[in-house]
Amino acid sequence: MLFFIFSFLFFIETNAQCAMCRAVLESEEGQTTAEGINDGIVYLMAIPYILVGGIIFFIYKKYNKLNK
């Protein structure tokens, strides 16, 4: 549980650009577009993990309820 909390809090600081996006965005004067692209990529990466974690939690909760 502690690992999940730390990974959720620190994923905001990662850089997640592909090589082509990075090359195009580094040539730009302002870095606001590059930061927006990075944030979008990281959020898109995080959503499936959150959904799978939620499904596993509900299955675990249901399984424990049936055993009692």
mmCIF file of the N, C-alpha and C atoms, coordinates in Angstrom:
data_MODEL
# 
_entry.id   MODEL 
# 
loop_
_atom_site.group_PDB 
_atom_site.id 
_atom_site.type_symbol 
_atom_site.label_atom_id 
_atom_site.label_alt_id 
_atom_site.label_comp_id 
_atom_site.label_asym_id 
_atom_site.label_entity_id 
_atom_site.label_seq_id 
_atom_site.pdbx_PDB_ins_code 
_atom_site.Cartn_x 
_atom_site.Cartn_y 
_atom_site.Cartn_z 
_atom_site.occupancy 
_atom_site.B_iso_or_equiv 
_atom_site.pdbx_formal_charge 
_atom_site.auth_seq_id 
_atom_site.auth_comp_id 
_atom_site.auth_asym_id 
_atom_site.auth_atom_id 
_atom_site.pdbx_PDB_model_num 
ATOM 1   N N  . MET A 1 1  ? 0.823   -1.187  0.000   1.00 0.00 ? 1  MET A N  1 
ATOM 2   C CA . MET A 1 1  ? 0.000   0.000   0.000   1.00 0.00 ? 1  MET A CA 1 
ATOM 3   C C  . MET A 1 1  ? 0.873   1.259   0.000   1.00 0.00 ? 1  MET A C  1 
ATOM 4   N N  . LEU A 1 2  ? 1.953   1.201   0.773   1.00 0.00 ? 2  LEU A N  1 
ATOM 5   C CA . LEU A 1 2  ? 2.864   2.334   0.851   1.00 0.00 ? 2  LEU A CA 1 
ATOM 6   C C  . LEU A 1 2  ? 3.530   2.604   -0.501  1.00 0.00 ? 2  LEU A C  1 
ATOM 7   N N  . PHE A 1 3  ? 3.898   1.540   -1.211  1.00 0.00 ? 3  PHE A N  1 
ATOM 8   C CA . PHE A 1 3  ? 4.488   1.687   -2.540  1.00 0.00 ? 3  PHE A CA 1 
ATOM 9   C C  . PHE A 1 3  ? 3.521   2.371   -3.496  1.00 0.00 ? 3  PHE A C  1 
ATOM 10  N N  . PHE A 1 4  ? 2.249   2.011   -3.440  1.00 0.00 ? 4  PHE A N  1 
ATOM 11  C CA . PHE A 1 4  ? 1.233   2.606   -4.315  1.00 0.00 ? 4  PHE A CA 1 
ATOM 12  C C  . PHE A 1 4  ? 1.097   4.098   -4.040  1.00 0.00 ? 4  PHE A C  1 
ATOM 13  N N  . ILE A 1 5  ? 1.094   4.475   -2.776  1.00 0.00 ? 5  ILE A N  1 
ATOM 14  C CA . ILE A 1 5  ? 0.957   5.892   -2.427  1.00 0.00 ? 5  ILE A CA 1 
ATOM 15  C C  . ILE A 1 5  ? 2.150   6.685   -2.937  1.00 0.00 ? 5  ILE A C  1 
ATOM 16  N N  . PHE A 1 6  ? 3.371   6.178   -2.720  1.00 0.00 ? 6  PHE A N  1 
ATOM 17  C CA . PHE A 1 6  ? 4.549   6.878   -3.202  1.00 0.00 ? 6  PHE A CA 1 
ATOM 18  C C  . PHE A 1 6  ? 4.586   6.953   -4.722  1.00 0.00 ? 6  PHE A C  1 
ATOM 19  N N  . SER A 1 7  ? 4.244   5.872   -5.399  1.00 0.00 ? 7  SER A N  1 
ATOM 20  C CA . SER A 1 7  ? 4.282   5.895   -6.855  1.00 0.00 ? 7  SER A CA 1 
ATOM 21  C C  . SER A 1 7  ? 3.217   6.829   -7.415  1.00 0.00 ? 7  SER A C  1 
ATOM 22  N N  . PHE A 1 8  ? 2.075   6.938   -6.750  1.00 0.00 ? 8  PHE A N  1 
ATOM 23  C CA . PHE A 1 8  ? 1.023   7.841   -7.208  1.00 0.00 ? 8  PHE A CA 1 
ATOM 24  C C  . PHE A 1 8  ? 1.427   9.293   -7.001  1.00 0.00 ? 8  PHE A C  1 
ATOM 25  N N  . LEU A 1 9  ? 2.132   9.587   -5.919  1.00 0.00 ? 9  LEU A N  1 
ATOM 26  C CA . LEU A 1 9  ? 2.542   10.959  -5.639  1.00 0.00 ? 9  LEU A CA 1 
ATOM 27  C C  . LEU A 1 9  ? 3.718   11.417  -6.488  1.00 0.00 ? 9  LEU A C  1 
ATOM 28  N N  . PHE A 1 10 ? 4.591   10.503  -6.891  1.00 0.00 ? 10 PHE A N  1 
ATOM 29  C CA . PHE A 1 10 ? 5.798   10.893  -7.599  1.00 0.00 ? 10 PHE A CA 1 
ATOM 30  C C  . PHE A 1 10 ? 5.734   10.701  -9.107  1.00 0.00 ? 10 PHE A C  1 
ATOM 31  N N  . PHE A 1 11 ? 4.619   10.213  -9.649  1.00 0.00 ? 11 PHE A N  1 
ATOM 32  C CA . PHE A 1 11 ? 4.554   10.038  -11.094 1.00 0.00 ? 11 PHE A CA 1 
ATOM 33  C C  . PHE A 1 11 ? 4.431   11.377  -11.814 1.00 0.00 ? 11 PHE A C  1 
ATOM 34  N N  . ILE A 1 12 ? 4.085   12.441  -11.112 1.00 0.00 ? 12 ILE A N  1 
ATOM 35  C CA . ILE A 1 12 ? 3.918   13.750  -11.726 1.00 0.00 ? 12 ILE A CA 1 
ATOM 36  C C  . ILE A 1 12 ? 5.263   14.302  -12.200 1.00 0.00 ? 12 ILE A C  1 
ATOM 37  N N  . GLU A 1 13 ? 6.361   13.916  -11.570 1.00 0.00 ? 13 GLU A N  1 
ATOM 38  C CA . GLU A 1 13 ? 7.677   14.445  -11.893 1.00 0.00 ? 13 GLU A CA 1 
ATOM 39  C C  . GLU A 1 13 ? 8.380   13.711  -13.029 1.00 0.00 ? 13 GLU A C  1 
ATOM 40  N N  . THR A 1 14 ? 7.748   12.735  -13.652 1.00 0.00 ? 14 THR A N  1 
ATOM 41  C CA . THR A 1 14 ? 8.413   11.960  -14.691 1.00 0.00 ? 14 THR A CA 1 
ATOM 42  C C  . THR A 1 14 ? 8.291   12.637  -16.052 1.00 0.00 ? 14 THR A C  1 
ATOM 43  N N  . ASN A 1 15 ? 9.206   12.332  -16.952 1.00 0.00 ? 15 ASN A N  1 
ATOM 44  C CA . ASN A 1 15 ? 9.151   12.797  -18.331 1.00 0.00 ? 15 ASN A CA 1 
ATOM 45  C C  . ASN A 1 15 ? 8.790   11.609  -19.198 1.00 0.00 ? 15 ASN A C  1 
ATOM 46  N N  . ALA A 1 16 ? 7.711   11.722  -19.955 1.00 0.00 ? 16 ALA A N  1 
ATOM 47  C CA . ALA A 1 16 ? 7.207   10.558  -20.672 1.00 0.00 ? 16 ALA A CA 1 
ATOM 48  C C  . ALA A 1 16 ? 6.972   10.856  -22.146 1.00 0.00 ? 16 ALA A C  1 
ATOM 49  N N  . GLN A 1 17 ? 7.936   11.429  -22.810 1.00 0.00 ? 17 GLN A N  1 
ATOM 50  C CA . GLN A 1 17 ? 7.780   11.725  -24.225 1.00 0.00 ? 17 GLN A CA 1 
ATOM 51  C C  . GLN A 1 17 ? 8.454   10.657  -25.069 1.00 0.00 ? 17 GLN A C  1 
ATOM 52  N N  . CYS A 1 18 ? 7.847   10.405  -26.215 1.00 0.00 ? 18 CYS A N  1 
ATOM 53  C CA . CYS A 1 18 ? 8.532   9.540   -27.175 1.00 0.00 ? 18 CYS A CA 1 
ATOM 54  C C  . CYS A 1 18 ? 9.613   10.363  -27.870 1.00 0.00 ? 18 CYS A C  1 
ATOM 55  N N  . ALA A 1 19 ? 10.457  9.714   -28.632 1.00 0.00 ? 19 ALA A N  1 
ATOM 56  C CA . ALA A 1 19 ? 11.593  10.398  -29.265 1.00 0.00 ? 19 ALA A CA 1 
ATOM 57  C C  . ALA A 1 19 ? 11.136  11.459  -30.270 1.00 0.00 ? 19 ALA A C  1 
ATOM 58  N N  . MET A 1 20 ? 10.114  11.171  -31.046 1.00 0.00 ? 20 MET A N  1 
ATOM 59  C CA . MET A 1 20 ? 9.645   12.133  -32.048 1.00 0.00 ? 20 MET A CA 1 
ATOM 60  C C  . MET A 1 20 ? 9.013   13.353  -31.389 1.00 0.00 ? 20 MET A C  1 
ATOM 61  N N  . CYS A 1 21 ? 8.196   13.131  -30.379 1.00 0.00 ? 21 CYS A N  1 
ATOM 62  C CA . CYS A 1 21 ? 7.568   14.257  -29.687 1.00 0.00 ? 21 CYS A CA 1 
ATOM 63  C C  . CYS A 1 21 ? 8.628   15.129  -29.022 1.00 0.00 ? 21 CYS A C  1 
ATOM 64  N N  . ARG A 1 22 ? 9.602   14.502  -28.435 1.00 0.00 ? 22 ARG A N  1 
ATOM 65  C CA . ARG A 1 22 ? 10.668  15.250  -27.753 1.00 0.00 ? 22 ARG A CA 1 
ATOM 66  C C  . ARG A 1 22 ? 11.451  16.109  -28.750 1.00 0.00 ? 22 ARG A C  1 
ATOM 67  N N  . ALA A 1 23 ? 11.784  15.556  -29.916 1.00 0.00 ? 23 ALA A N  1 
ATOM 68  C CA . ALA A 1 23 ? 12.549  16.300  -30.920 1.00 0.00 ? 23 ALA A CA 1 
ATOM 69  C C  . ALA A 1 23 ? 11.765  17.504  -31.434 1.00 0.00 ? 23 ALA A C  1 
ATOM 70  N N  . VAL A 1 24 ? 10.482  17.339  -31.658 1.00 0.00 ? 24 VAL A N  1 
ATOM 71  C CA . VAL A 1 24 ? 9.659   18.434  -32.165 1.00 0.00 ? 24 VAL A CA 1 
ATOM 72  C C  . VAL A 1 24 ? 9.472   19.505  -31.094 1.00 0.00 ? 24 VAL A C  1 
ATOM 73  N N  . LEU A 1 25 ? 9.226   19.087  -29.872 1.00 0.00 ? 25 LEU A N  1 
ATOM 74  C CA . LEU A 1 25 ? 8.925   20.047  -28.811 1.00 0.00 ? 25 LEU A CA 1 
ATOM 75  C C  . LEU A 1 25 ? 10.161  20.743  -28.258 1.00 0.00 ? 25 LEU A C  1 
ATOM 76  N N  . GLU A 1 26 ? 11.347  20.147  -28.399 1.00 0.00 ? 26 GLU A N  1 
ATOM 77  C CA . GLU A 1 26 ? 12.560  20.818  -27.929 1.00 0.00 ? 26 GLU A CA 1 
ATOM 78  C C  . GLU A 1 26 ? 12.937  21.989  -28.813 1.00 0.00 ? 26 GLU A C  1 
ATOM 79  N N  . SER A 1 27 ? 12.503  21.990  -30.058 1.00 0.00 ? 27 SER A N  1 
ATOM 80  C CA . SER A 1 27 ? 12.828  23.086  -30.959 1.00 0.00 ? 27 SER A CA 1 
ATOM 81  C C  . SER A 1 27 ? 11.936  24.303  -30.708 1.00 0.00 ? 27 SER A C  1 
ATOM 82  N N  . GLU A 1 28 ? 10.951  24.166  -29.876 1.00 0.00 ? 28 GLU A N  1 
ATOM 83  C CA . GLU A 1 28 ? 10.014  25.249  -29.583 1.00 0.00 ? 28 GLU A CA 1 
ATOM 84  C C  . GLU A 1 28 ? 10.618  26.217  -28.562 1.00 0.00 ? 28 GLU A C  1 
ATOM 85  N N  . GLU A 1 29 ? 10.255  27.497  -28.654 1.00 0.00 ? 29 GLU A N  1 
ATOM 86  C CA . GLU A 1 29 ? 10.785  28.514  -27.738 1.00 0.00 ? 29 GLU A CA 1 
ATOM 87  C C  . GLU A 1 29 ? 10.286  28.303  -26.309 1.00 0.00 ? 29 GLU A C  1 
ATOM 88  N N  . GLY A 1 30 ? 8.976   28.266  -26.126 1.00 0.00 ? 30 GLY A N  1 
ATOM 89  C CA . GLY A 1 30 ? 8.412   28.061  -24.790 1.00 0.00 ? 30 GLY A CA 1 
ATOM 90  C C  . GLY A 1 30 ? 8.256   26.584  -24.504 1.00 0.00 ? 30 GLY A C  1 
ATOM 91  N N  . GLN A 1 31 ? 8.412   26.193  -23.277 1.00 0.00 ? 31 GLN A N  1 
ATOM 92  C CA . GLN A 1 31 ? 8.307   24.775  -22.916 1.00 0.00 ? 31 GLN A CA 1 
ATOM 93  C C  . GLN A 1 31 ? 6.936   24.420  -22.359 1.00 0.00 ? 31 GLN A C  1 
ATOM 94  N N  . THR A 1 32 ? 5.967   25.306  -22.467 1.00 0.00 ? 32 THR A N  1 
ATOM 95  C CA . THR A 1 32 ? 4.639   25.024  -21.909 1.00 0.00 ? 32 THR A CA 1 
ATOM 96  C C  . THR A 1 32 ? 3.941   23.903  -22.673 1.00 0.00 ? 32 THR A C  1 
ATOM 97  N N  . THR A 1 33 ? 4.110   23.855  -23.976 1.00 0.00 ? 33 THR A N  1 
ATOM 98  C CA . THR A 1 33 ? 3.496   22.782  -24.762 1.00 0.00 ? 33 THR A CA 1 
ATOM 99  C C  . THR A 1 33 ? 4.115   21.441  -24.414 1.00 0.00 ? 33 THR A C  1 
ATOM 100 N N  . ALA A 1 34 ? 5.425   21.408  -24.247 1.00 0.00 ? 34 ALA A N  1 
ATOM 101 C CA . ALA A 1 34 ? 6.107   20.157  -23.890 1.00 0.00 ? 34 ALA A CA 1 
ATOM 102 C C  . ALA A 1 34 ? 5.648   19.670  -22.517 1.00 0.00 ? 34 ALA A C  1 
ATOM 103 N N  . GLU A 1 35 ? 5.486   20.584  -21.579 1.00 0.00 ? 35 GLU A N  1 
ATOM 104 C CA . GLU A 1 35 ? 5.009   20.193  -20.246 1.00 0.00 ? 35 GLU A CA 1 
ATOM 105 C C  . GLU A 1 35 ? 3.589   19.661  -20.321 1.00 0.00 ? 35 GLU A C  1 
ATOM 106 N N  . GLY A 1 36 ? 2.757   20.262  -21.156 1.00 0.00 ? 36 GLY A N  1 
ATOM 107 C CA . GLY A 1 36 ? 1.388   19.777  -21.335 1.00 0.00 ? 36 GLY A CA 1 
ATOM 108 C C  . GLY A 1 36 ? 1.353   18.384  -21.952 1.00 0.00 ? 36 GLY A C  1 
ATOM 109 N N  . ILE A 1 37 ? 2.200   18.154  -22.942 1.00 0.00 ? 37 ILE A N  1 
ATOM 110 C CA . ILE A 1 37 ? 2.283   16.824  -23.567 1.00 0.00 ? 37 ILE A CA 1 
ATOM 111 C C  . ILE A 1 37 ? 2.737   15.790  -22.540 1.00 0.00 ? 37 ILE A C  1 
ATOM 112 N N  . ASN A 1 38 ? 3.762   16.117  -21.748 1.00 0.00 ? 38 ASN A N  1 
ATOM 113 C CA . ASN A 1 38 ? 4.248   15.201  -20.713 1.00 0.00 ? 38 ASN A CA 1 
ATOM 114 C C  . ASN A 1 38 ? 3.144   14.848  -19.723 1.00 0.00 ? 38 ASN A C  1 
ATOM 115 N N  . ASP A 1 39 ? 2.430   15.850  -19.262 1.00 0.00 ? 39 ASP A N  1 
ATOM 116 C CA . ASP A 1 39 ? 1.351   15.597  -18.294 1.00 0.00 ? 39 ASP A CA 1 
ATOM 117 C C  . ASP A 1 39 ? 0.266   14.705  -18.893 1.00 0.00 ? 39 ASP A C  1 
ATOM 118 N N  . GLY A 1 40 ? -0.092  14.961  -20.147 1.00 0.00 ? 40 GLY A N  1 
ATOM 119 C CA . GLY A 1 40 ? -1.119  14.147  -20.800 1.00 0.00 ? 40 GLY A CA 1 
ATOM 120 C C  . GLY A 1 40 ? -0.696  12.695  -20.951 1.00 0.00 ? 40 GLY A C  1 
ATOM 121 N N  . ILE A 1 41 ? 0.550   12.469  -21.308 1.00 0.00 ? 41 ILE A N  1 
ATOM 122 C CA . ILE A 1 41 ? 1.052   11.107  -21.475 1.00 0.00 ? 41 ILE A CA 1 
ATOM 123 C C  . ILE A 1 41 ? 1.051   10.374  -20.140 1.00 0.00 ? 41 ILE A C  1 
ATOM 124 N N  . VAL A 1 42 ? 1.494   11.065  -19.083 1.00 0.00 ? 42 VAL A N  1 
ATOM 125 C CA . VAL A 1 42 ? 1.550   10.434  -17.761 1.00 0.00 ? 42 VAL A CA 1 
ATOM 126 C C  . VAL A 1 42 ? 0.146   10.121  -17.254 1.00 0.00 ? 42 VAL A C  1 
ATOM 127 N N  . TYR A 1 43 ? -0.807  11.021  -17.448 1.00 0.00 ? 43 TYR A N  1 
ATOM 128 C CA . TYR A 1 43 ? -2.181  10.756  -17.011 1.00 0.00 ? 43 TYR A CA 1 
ATOM 129 C C  . TYR A 1 43 ? -2.789  9.597   -17.780 1.00 0.00 ? 43 TYR A C  1 
ATOM 130 N N  . LEU A 1 44 ? -2.547  9.529   -19.083 1.00 0.00 ? 44 LEU A N  1 
ATOM 131 C CA . LEU A 1 44 ? -3.061  8.409   -19.870 1.00 0.00 ? 44 LEU A CA 1 
ATOM 132 C C  . LEU A 1 44 ? -2.439  7.089   -19.433 1.00 0.00 ? 44 LEU A C  1 
ATOM 133 N N  . MET A 1 45 ? -1.189  7.128   -18.993 1.00 0.00 ? 45 MET A N  1 
ATOM 134 C CA . MET A 1 45 ? -0.524  5.916   -18.519 1.00 0.00 ? 45 MET A CA 1 
ATOM 135 C C  . MET A 1 45 ? -1.091  5.479   -17.172 1.00 0.00 ? 45 MET A C  1 
ATOM 136 N N  . ALA A 1 46 ? -1.466  6.421   -16.323 1.00 0.00 ? 46 ALA A N  1 
ATOM 137 C CA . ALA A 1 46 ? -1.902  6.107   -14.960 1.00 0.00 ? 46 ALA A CA 1 
ATOM 138 C C  . ALA A 1 46 ? -3.318  5.552   -14.904 1.00 0.00 ? 46 ALA A C  1 
ATOM 139 N N  . ILE A 1 47 ? -4.188  5.948   -15.787 1.00 0.00 ? 47 ILE A N  1 
ATOM 140 C CA . ILE A 1 47 ? -5.600  5.557   -15.729 1.00 0.00 ? 47 ILE A CA 1 
ATOM 141 C C  . ILE A 1 47 ? -5.787  4.037   -15.754 1.00 0.00 ? 47 ILE A C  1 
ATOM 142 N N  . PRO A 1 48 ? -5.160  3.265   -16.647 1.00 0.00 ? 48 PRO A N  1 
ATOM 143 C CA . PRO A 1 48 ? -5.368  1.810   -16.614 1.00 0.00 ? 48 PRO A CA 1 
ATOM 144 C C  . PRO A 1 48 ? -4.921  1.162   -15.301 1.00 0.00 ? 48 PRO A C  1 
ATOM 145 N N  . TYR A 1 49 ? -3.831  1.659   -14.721 1.00 0.00 ? 49 TYR A N  1 
ATOM 146 C CA . TYR A 1 49 ? -3.376  1.112   -13.448 1.00 0.00 ? 49 TYR A CA 1 
ATOM 147 C C  . TYR A 1 49 ? -4.389  1.381   -12.336 1.00 0.00 ? 49 TYR A C  1 
ATOM 148 N N  . ILE A 1 50 ? -4.958  2.553   -12.330 1.00 0.00 ? 50 ILE A N  1 
ATOM 149 C CA . ILE A 1 50 ? -5.964  2.889   -11.321 1.00 0.00 ? 50 ILE A CA 1 
ATOM 150 C C  . ILE A 1 50 ? -7.207  2.019   -11.502 1.00 0.00 ? 50 ILE A C  1 
ATOM 151 N N  . LEU A 1 51 ? -7.650  1.827   -12.738 1.00 0.00 ? 51 LEU A N  1 
ATOM 152 C CA . LEU A 1 51 ? -8.834  0.993   -12.995 1.00 0.00 ? 51 LEU A CA 1 
ATOM 153 C C  . LEU A 1 51 ? -8.601  -0.455  -12.595 1.00 0.00 ? 51 LEU A C  1 
ATOM 154 N N  . VAL A 1 52 ? -7.456  -1.011  -12.971 1.00 0.00 ? 52 VAL A N  1 
ATOM 155 C CA . VAL A 1 52 ? -7.152  -2.399  -12.613 1.00 0.00 ? 52 VAL A CA 1 
ATOM 156 C C  . VAL A 1 52 ? -7.028  -2.541  -11.097 1.00 0.00 ? 52 VAL A C  1 
ATOM 157 N N  . GLY A 1 53 ? -6.402  -1.571  -10.447 1.00 0.00 ? 53 GLY A N  1 
ATOM 158 C CA . GLY A 1 53 ? -6.296  -1.605  -8.985  1.00 0.00 ? 53 GLY A CA 1 
ATOM 159 C C  . GLY A 1 53 ? -7.662  -1.570  -8.324  1.00 0.00 ? 53 GLY A C  1 
ATOM 160 N N  . GLY A 1 54 ? -8.577  -0.758  -8.851  1.00 0.00 ? 54 GLY A N  1 
ATOM 161 C CA . GLY A 1 54 ? -9.934  -0.700  -8.313  1.00 0.00 ? 54 GLY A CA 1 
ATOM 162 C C  . GLY A 1 54 ? -10.676 -2.013  -8.494  1.00 0.00 ? 54 GLY A C  1 
ATOM 163 N N  . ILE A 1 55 ? -10.535 -2.634  -9.653  1.00 0.00 ? 55 ILE A N  1 
ATOM 164 C CA . ILE A 1 55 ? -11.197 -3.918  -9.902  1.00 0.00 ? 55 ILE A CA 1 
ATOM 165 C C  . ILE A 1 55 ? -10.646 -4.989  -8.973  1.00 0.00 ? 55 ILE A C  1 
ATOM 166 N N  . ILE A 1 56 ? -9.333  -5.021  -8.798  1.00 0.00 ? 56 ILE A N  1 
ATOM 167 C CA . ILE A 1 56 ? -8.723  -6.001  -7.882  1.00 0.00 ? 56 ILE A CA 1 
ATOM 168 C C  . ILE A 1 56 ? -9.192  -5.773  -6.455  1.00 0.00 ? 56 ILE A C  1 
ATOM 169 N N  . PHE A 1 57 ? -9.316  -4.517  -6.054  1.00 0.00 ? 57 PHE A N  1 
ATOM 170 C CA . PHE A 1 57 ? -9.795  -4.197  -4.708  1.00 0.00 ? 57 PHE A CA 1 
ATOM 171 C C  . PHE A 1 57 ? -11.218 -4.715  -4.494  1.00 0.00 ? 57 PHE A C  1 
ATOM 172 N N  . PHE A 1 58 ? -12.115 -4.480  -5.463  1.00 0.00 ? 58 PHE A N  1 
ATOM 173 C CA . PHE A 1 58 ? -13.491 -4.941  -5.305  1.00 0.00 ? 58 PHE A CA 1 
ATOM 174 C C  . PHE A 1 58 ? -13.599 -6.453  -5.334  1.00 0.00 ? 58 PHE A C  1 
ATOM 175 N N  . ILE A 1 59 ? -12.785 -7.122  -6.145  1.00 0.00 ? 59 ILE A N  1 
ATOM 176 C CA . ILE A 1 59 ? -12.782 -8.589  -6.145  1.00 0.00 ? 59 ILE A CA 1 
ATOM 177 C C  . ILE A 1 59 ? -12.288 -9.114  -4.810  1.00 0.00 ? 59 ILE A C  1 
ATOM 178 N N  . TYR A 1 60 ? -11.230 -8.522  -4.277  1.00 0.00 ? 60 TYR A N  1 
ATOM 179 C CA . TYR A 1 60 ? -10.690 -8.920  -2.979  1.00 0.00 ? 60 TYR A CA 1 
ATOM 180 C C  . TYR A 1 60 ? -11.720 -8.705  -1.877  1.00 0.00 ? 60 TYR A C  1 
ATOM 181 N N  . LYS A 1 61 ? -12.394 -7.569  -1.913  1.00 0.00 ? 61 LYS A N  1 
ATOM 182 C CA . LYS A 1 61 ? -13.416 -7.254  -0.909  1.00 0.00 ? 61 LYS A CA 1 
ATOM 183 C C  . LYS A 1 61 ? -14.575 -8.253  -0.984  1.00 0.00 ? 61 LYS A C  1 
ATOM 184 N N  . LYS A 1 62 ? -15.015 -8.570  -2.195  1.00 0.00 ? 62 LYS A N  1 
ATOM 185 C CA . LYS A 1 62 ? -16.113 -9.528  -2.387  1.00 0.00 ? 62 LYS A CA 1 
ATOM 186 C C  . LYS A 1 62 ? -15.697 -10.933 -1.941  1.00 0.00 ? 62 LYS A C  1 
ATOM 187 N N  . TYR A 1 63 ? -14.463 -11.328 -2.260  1.00 0.00 ? 63 TYR A N  1 
ATOM 188 C CA . TYR A 1 63 ? -13.965 -12.652 -1.896  1.00 0.00 ? 63 TYR A CA 1 
ATOM 189 C C  . TYR A 1 63 ? -13.882 -12.809 -0.372  1.00 0.00 ? 63 TYR A C  1 
ATOM 190 N N  . ASN A 1 64 ? -13.391 -11.795 0.309   1.00 0.00 ? 64 ASN A N  1 
ATOM 191 C CA . ASN A 1 64 ? -13.319 -11.855 1.768   1.00 0.00 ? 64 ASN A CA 1 
ATOM 192 C C  . ASN A 1 64 ? -14.690 -11.858 2.416   1.00 0.00 ? 64 ASN A C  1 
ATOM 193 N N  . LYS A 1 65 ? -15.649 -11.167 1.803   1.00 0.00 ? 65 LYS A N  1 
ATOM 194 C CA . LYS A 1 65 ? -17.005 -11.135 2.327   1.00 0.00 ? 65 LYS A CA 1 
ATOM 195 C C  . LYS A 1 65 ? -17.660 -12.534 2.228   1.00 0.00 ? 65 LYS A C  1 
ATOM 196 N N  . LEU A 1 66 ? -17.376 -13.255 1.145   1.00 0.00 ? 66 LEU A N  1 
ATOM 197 C CA . LEU A 1 66 ? -17.949 -14.583 0.944   1.00 0.00 ? 66 LEU A CA 1 
ATOM 198 C C  . LEU A 1 66 ? -17.320 -15.605 1.895   1.00 0.00 ? 66 LEU A C  1 
ATOM 199 N N  . ASN A 1 67 ? -16.038 -15.444 2.245   1.00 0.00 ? 67 ASN A N  1 
ATOM 200 C CA . ASN A 1 67 ? -15.371 -16.387 3.144   1.00 0.00 ? 67 ASN A CA 1 
ATOM 201 C C  . ASN A 1 67 ? -15.850 -16.257 4.580   1.00 0.00 ? 67 ASN A C  1 
ATOM 202 N N  . LYS A 1 68 ? -16.343 -15.109 4.964   1.00 0.00 ? 68 LYS A N  1 
ATOM 203 C CA . LYS A 1 68 ? -16.819 -14.919 6.336   1.00 0.00 ? 68 LYS A CA 1 
ATOM 204 C C  . LYS A 1 68 ? -18.185 -15.484 6.454   1.00 0.00 ? 68 LYS A C  1 
# 
